[in-house]
Amino acid sequence: MYNGTESNTYAYNFAQKAGIPEIEKGYYRFSDRSLTETETSILFRHSFNFTFAVYDSEQGMLYYYELDT
């Protein structure tokens, strides 16, 4: 989510693009809103429908990201 290169990590710069700073202490929640019994892994789909939230417990800040394609 924070580091890596395009060749070794699918979401190598997700946090930077979403404006989420590096968080040392906190919680996260990922909700795949398009998953059904017949669908494949999220990395092999033609579209994405998910919600991602990260709570920074040191700053008291919640970062919320929703994607629908």
Residue pairs with C-beta under 8 A, 6 or more apart in sequence:
1 11
1 14
1 15
1 20
2 15
2 16
2 22
3 9
3 12
4 12
4 13
5 12
6 12
10 43
14 20
15 21
15 22
18 63
18 65
19 63
20 54
20 63
20 65
21 56
23 54
23 56
23 58
24 58
25 56
25 57
25 58
26 54
26 55
26 56
26 57
26 58
27 54
27 55
27 57
28 52
28 53
28 54
28 55
29 51
29 52
29 53
30 50
30 51
30 52
31 50
31 51
31 52
32 42
32 49
32 50
33 49
33 50
33 51
33 68
34 45
34 47
34 48
34 49
34 50
35 42
39 45
42 48
42 50
47 69
48 67
48 68
48 69
49 67
49 68
49 69
50 66
50 67
51 64
51 65
51 66
51 67
52 64
52 65
52 66
52 67
53 62
53 63
53 64
53 65
54 62
54 63
55 61
55 62
55 63
56 62
56 63
